[in-house]
Each structure stands twice: as structure tokens, then as C-alpha cells.
């Protein structure tokens, strides 16, 4: 299924009734309703017809709004794993193993 979006039970968020739909000027396929992305054609956050899934983006939008723009702190186990990967990346960088360092940094970002 390369290049296609897997549609299953995806979180979608209710929009406030009466909120206007704002079409983005440079992206005709995306409409903004109540600060959430929707497909322009069907006004859906997850739309198999348009092959789009904005659920992850909309989830983060709602989280940041609820936290007033601040990311919630990671749990201690995740934070420890991130620090270990960052340190391993720093060691690789100092050893001039740049590719290996970038892999460690990328892994730290991915789990963060």
C-alpha cells in the first residue's frame, strides 16, 4: 500500500458549530475549520475519497491548544531513553562517525 493512506478508526475532533470554513490560498485541497484541517471537497478530517488523513495533525493542534502551546513533559522512562540516545549520538559525533550520530539523534527525535 505504498503512497496510500490506511483508513480505519481514526480520531476526529468535533468542530464548533457555525465556525466558518477558510480555504487556504496556496493549498486548494485543504480547508481550515475551527483551526482543524479538512479536505476541501468533503469537509472531512479523514477522507478516503481524497486520500487524506489530517487526524494526527489535528490531534497535535488540539493538544497544543489545550496546553497553551506547551508540549507535555515526557514520562521519565522516555526522557531517559532520549538522553541515552542523545549521549550516544554525541559520542559518535566526537568520533567523527557522523552517519551513526545522525541515526542516534533521529531515533531520539522519533521516540520523543
NORBEL-V98136 format. One record per residue. N is the residue number from 1. PHI is phi in radians with two decimals (NA if undefined). Layout:
n=[N/N]
phi=[PHI/PHI]
This chain:
n=[1/2/3/4/5/6/7/8/9/10/11/12/13/14/15/16/17/18/19/20/21/22/23/24/25/26/27/28/29/30/31/32/33/34/35/36/37/38/39/40/41/42/43/44/45/46/47/48/49/50/51/52/53/54/55/56/57/58/59/60/61/62/63/64/65/66/67/68/69/70/71/72/73/74/75/76/77/78/79/80/81/82/83/84/85/86/87/88/89/90/91/92/93/94/95/96/97/98/99/100/101/102/103/104/105/106/107/108/109/110/111/112]
phi=[NA/-1.20/1.42/-1.92/-1.74/-1.43/-1.85/-2.63/-1.15/-2.09/-1.24/-2.13/-2.01/-1.16/-1.79/-1.17/-1.00/1.48/-1.21/-1.26/-1.61/-1.96/-1.45/-1.32/-1.10/-1.69/-2.33/-1.22/-1.59/-2.10/-2.12/-1.78/-2.25/0.94/1.14/-2.05/-1.40/-2.41/-1.25/-1.20/-1.14/-2.10/1.00/-2.03/-1.36/-2.15/-2.29/-1.12/-1.10/-1.69/1.03/-2.26/-2.47/-1.70/-1.08/-1.16/-1.03/-1.15/-1.05/-1.13/-1.05/-1.14/-1.07/-1.14/-1.14/-1.14/-1.69/0.94/1.52/-1.68/-1.32/-1.18/-1.18/-1.25/-1.21/-1.02/-1.16/-1.16/-1.06/-1.12/-1.13/-1.09/-1.13/-1.11/-1.15/-1.09/-1.10/-1.11/-1.12/-1.11/-1.09/-1.10/-1.10/-1.10/-1.46/1.08/-1.74/-1.19/-1.11/-1.10/-1.08/-1.11/-1.12/-1.13/-1.10/-1.10/-1.10/-1.11/-1.16/-1.11/-1.44/-1.34]
